Amino acid sequence: MVEYVDESTWRPAQVQYPPDSDTVKSVNAEAKRVDGIVNRDQAFRECAFYYLQ
């Protein structure tokens, strides 16, 4: 899970990779704060990178 600042609200937000679905549920997701990201799509790509790393 990546925490970032949302560009439309300027409040903290979170994204998760892979997103919760019927087959995948995150139980103990580790939140990683990334400074400088304000776009949800970019935060999702960074989250995918950390997950797949």
C-alpha positions as CSV (number, residue, x, y, z in Angstrom):
1,M,0.0,0.0,0.0
2,V,1.3,3.4,-0.9
3,E,0.3,6.6,0.8
4,Y,0.4,9.8,-1.3
5,V,-1.1,13.3,-1.4
6,D,-4.2,13.5,-3.7
7,E,-3.9,16.4,-6.2
8,S,-7.7,17.1,-6.1
9,T,-8.1,17.3,-2.4
10,W,-4.5,17.8,-1.1
11,R,-5.3,15.2,1.6
12,P,-3.5,11.9,2.2
13,A,-4.8,9.0,0.2
14,Q,-3.8,5.4,-0.4
15,V,-3.6,2.9,-3.2
16,Q,-3.0,-0.9,-3.0
17,Y,-1.5,-3.4,-5.5
18,P,-3.0,-5.8,-6.2
19,P,-6.4,-4.2,-5.5
20,D,-8.7,-6.2,-3.2
21,S,-11.0,-8.5,-5.2
22,D,-12.9,-11.7,-4.7
23,T,-9.8,-13.8,-5.0
24,V,-7.2,-11.5,-3.5
25,K,-7.5,-9.9,0.0
26,S,-4.7,-8.0,1.6
27,V,-4.6,-8.8,5.3
28,N,-1.6,-7.0,6.7
29,A,-0.6,-4.5,4.0
30,E,2.4,-2.5,4.8
31,A,1.8,1.3,4.2
32,K,4.8,3.0,2.5
33,R,4.6,6.8,2.3
34,V,6.0,8.2,-0.9
35,D,6.7,12.0,-1.0
36,G,6.3,13.9,-4.2
37,I,3.5,11.8,-5.7
38,V,0.1,13.6,-6.2
39,N,-1.4,11.5,-9.0
40,R,-3.3,8.3,-8.2
41,D,-2.2,6.5,-11.4
42,Q,1.5,7.2,-10.6
43,A,1.0,6.1,-7.0
44,F,-0.6,2.8,-8.3
45,R,2.4,2.2,-10.6
46,E,4.9,2.9,-7.7
47,C,2.9,0.5,-5.5
48,A,3.0,-2.2,-8.2
49,F,6.8,-1.7,-8.5
50,Y,7.3,-2.2,-4.7
51,Y,5.0,-5.2,-4.7
52,L,6.7,-6.9,-7.7
53,Q,10.2,-6.0,-6.5
